[in-house]
Amino acid sequence: MTDISPATARARRGRRGARVLGWLAAAAIVIAPLTSPALALAETPSSPSPSASPSPSGSPTPGIASLIAAPANGGLVETGADAVISVDQRNASPRALPAGTVSVALSRTALTSQQAVTDWLRPGDDTDESLPVFEEVARADVAELSAGDERATNVSISATEKDLVGLAPGVYPVSVSAPGGSSRTVITVPRGDAPARSATVVVPITAGARTSGLLTATELGELTGEDGALSGALDAVAGTSAVLAVDPAIVASIRVLGSSAPATATGWLASLMALPNERFALQFGDADLATQVHAGLTTPLEPTTLAPYADPANFSATAGSTAPAAVPDLRQLLAVGTIANTVADVFWPASGTAGPDVVTTIDAQAGADADALTLVPSDTVSGGDGGVRAAAGDAGLLVYDRTVSAELARVAAASDDAPVRSAELAAATAQVALSGEGPIVATIDRPATSSRTAIRTAITAVTGSPGATATSLIDLRSAAAAQVTVADIPADADRVGALQRFLADEERLATFATALVEPAQLTARERTAILQLIGDAWLTEPTAWAAAVAQHEENTESTLDAVGIANPGTINFLATSAPIPVTVRNDLPWPVSLVLFAETGDPRLIVQETTVVEAGAQQNTRVDVPVEARVGSGETTLSLQLRSTAAVPIGAPEAIGLTVRAEWESVGITAVIVIVVVLIAGGIIRTILKLRRRRDDRASAQNDIPEQQENTE
C-alpha cells in the first residue's frame, strides 16, 4: 500500500480545481453570446453587408431586440428626390442596447421580378441566394437604448451625393443594420412616363369566423361602434374606388332586428347603402364555395328563411296601409346595395381553393343567361395572354394578382403598427411596380385584424400607383376573355367531410322539426349555422374550427334528444277505469305539437290509442292517457311513442310497467257498502233503543205522580 502525504493530496486537488475553473470559464465565453442575444447584436460592428431576414418587418420577439426599416412614401423615390429610410429599433431584451451607428446600404442592381422581391425580403431557410453588391449610402449615430424602449430614426440618402439620380426606374434592395439587428427593404423608382393601366381592388366586408347564423345585437353594437371592425372597414373604403365584397349575413343581422337594432348598427347600414362603391354579395357567412362543390352540391347553399329571427313587433306597418306590420322578405334582408351599384353573379372562393371543377360548377349554377365571374388567383391559372379577364371553357374568370394581393393582406394585417405597416407597404409598392403594364386586379384577402389606416393604405398601394386608373367590375366583365387552364386543386377532406355530416344531420333535424309548432325555428337556424361553420374565415383557424364542428355536432344530438317521455317506472293500477299520467319533456326553446300513441297487447287493458300533446317551450307537460281494466290481475306493459303531426317518431319509445289489480276495486266497494250498511243499521238500532228508553222513562214518571199526591194528602 502506497502512502500519499496530505500535502501531495492538497496539490492534486488544487490542480483539479484549476482545471474545472478553466473549463467553466471557457463554457461561459461560448454560452454568453447565446444567452444574451441583444448584447451580442449590440456589440457586433455595423456592416453594409446584408444578413438574412425572414421578412422586411417581422413582429418583435419577446426578450430579443429587433429592427424594422421602411422607406418613406411607400418606398417610392422620384428621380432626383432624396430617399428617407425610417429605422425603428425595438429593445425587448432585458439589457440596454449600446450606442452605435445605423448603416444603410443600397444595391444598384435592380430586382427584375416579383419572385426576386419575395426572395430578397423573405428568403426561405433553404434558399441559396446570391446577394448583389451593396454600398453604404447613409449613416447615422444613435444613442444607447434602454431595455423595453423603442426608438425611430430617419436616415436620409442624398440624391445628389449618392447618385440616386442615376438609378433607372425599377425596384432596388436596401439593407439596414444597427445595434439590435438588421432588416431588409426596397425602394421603387417609378417611370416618369408610366403608361395608364386599369386598377381594381376588392375589399371584403366580413365579420370573421362564427358558429351561429346571425350576429346578435350586442355583437353588432361592438362591431359598428366607434372602434369596431366594421366601422373601421367602412371608413377605410369611403372615398376610394374599392370594390366591396359584402357578407349578406351582416346586413341581414341588422335588418332582422328592426327597431330593436342598435343605433350604431342602423347608422352603419345606412352608410354602407349610401356609399357609391361598386359591390357584390359573398355567400351567406362567406361560406366556402370549393368545399360545397367538393361535397357534391351542384348549387351553393343559401338561407331558407330568416323570419324566425325576427320579432314582428319590431316592424311598423306601411304608412296608409291597414295590413299588419310584416318582416321584410329574404331578398330584402340580404340586399348588400342598390340595383345601381350591386353586380350580380360574382363569386370569390377562398384563395387557392378553386380548381376547374369548382369554377365550372359555379358557372353552371348561375344559369345560361348569367355572365358569371369567379375570382381566382394568378398562381392557379396558366396560358392566355396574362390579362385579368379570362375563361376556362365557358366559365368566366377574373384573375387577380396573387403576389400583390398577399402583400396587401400583410399591409392590412399590420393594423395600427405604423412601422410594420410602412415596411409592408414598401413591399406592396414594389410588387405592384413589377406586376406589368396591363390591367391589375388585387384583393385584400379577408384579414383577421385590420384598421382604418391599414386597409386604406393597402387600397392606395394599388389605386395610387403610377398610371393607375380605377376600373369597375362591369368594365372588366365586358372585356375580351382569353382561354386559360385552371390548375387542379385537391379538396380539403376535413372540411368536405364536416359539410357532408352537417347536411346529413340537417335532414335528421328537418324530420325532427315536424314536431315543432313552427318547424322553421329549427331548420332555418340550422342552415345559417352550417353556412357560418364552413365560412372562409375558419381556414386560418383549423384548431378552433375543429372544436366548433365537434360542438355543433354535439348540439345536434342534444336537440334530437330534447323531446321525449319521462318514464315513471311501474304504476299500480287498482281501478277498472282511470287515466295513466305521462310526462312529456320539451327542452327546446320552442313549443311542440305531438301525438302520444299508446298500446298494449294485454287483453285485460283497453287504452286510448292517441292523445294530442301541446307542450310549451322548455317545460314538462302532463298528459293523461285513459285506461280501462277488465277483470283480472297481473303484470303488464303499456308502450308509448311520441309522433309529430306528420307521423314522424319523436324521441325514444318508452314502456311503462303496470301492476293490474282491477278486482280490488270491487272488493273495496263491497267492503265500503258493508261498512256503510253496518253503520246505518247500527244507527237505526241505536235510535230505536234510545226512543224506547225515553218512552219508558216518561211512563215511569207518570206512574210516580199519583203516589206522590196520595202521600201529600
Buried (B, 14 or more C-beta within 10 A) or exposed (E): EEEEEEEEEEEEEEEEEEEEEEEEEEEEEEEEEEEBBBBEBBEBEBBBBBEEBEBBBBEBEEEBBBBBBBBBBBBBBBBEBBBBBBBBBBBBBEBBBBEBEBBBBBBBEBBEEBEBBBBBBBBEEEEEEEBBEBEBBBEBEBEEBEEEEBBEBEBBBEBEEBEBEEBEBBBBBBBBBBBBBBBBBBBBBBBEEBEEBBBBBBBBBBBBBBBBBBBEBEBBBBBBBEEBBBBBBBBBBBEBBBBBBBBBBBBBBBBBBBEEBBEBBBBBBEBBEEBEBBBBBBBBBBBBBBBBBBBEBEEBBBBBBBBBBBEEEBBEEEEEEEEEEEBBEBEEBBBBBEEEBBBEBBBBBBBBBBBBBBBBBBBBBBEEEEBBBBBBBBBBBEEBEEBBBBBBEEBBBBBBBBBBBBBBBBBBBBBEBBBBBBBBBBBBBBBBBBBEEEBBBBBBBBBBEBBBBBBBBBBBBBBBBBBBEBBBBEBBBEBEBBEBBBBEBEBBEEBBBBBBBBBEBBEBBBBBBBBBBBBBBBBBBBBBBBBBBBBBBBBBBEEEBEEBBEEBBEBBEEBBEBBBBEBEEEBEBBBBEBBBEBBBBBBBEBBBBBBBBBEBEBEBBBBBEEBEBEBEBEEEBEBEBEBBBEEBBEEBBBBBBBBBEEEBBBBEEBEBBBEBBBBBBEEEEEEEEEEEEEEEEEEEEEEEEEEEEEEEEEEEEEEEEEEEEEEEE
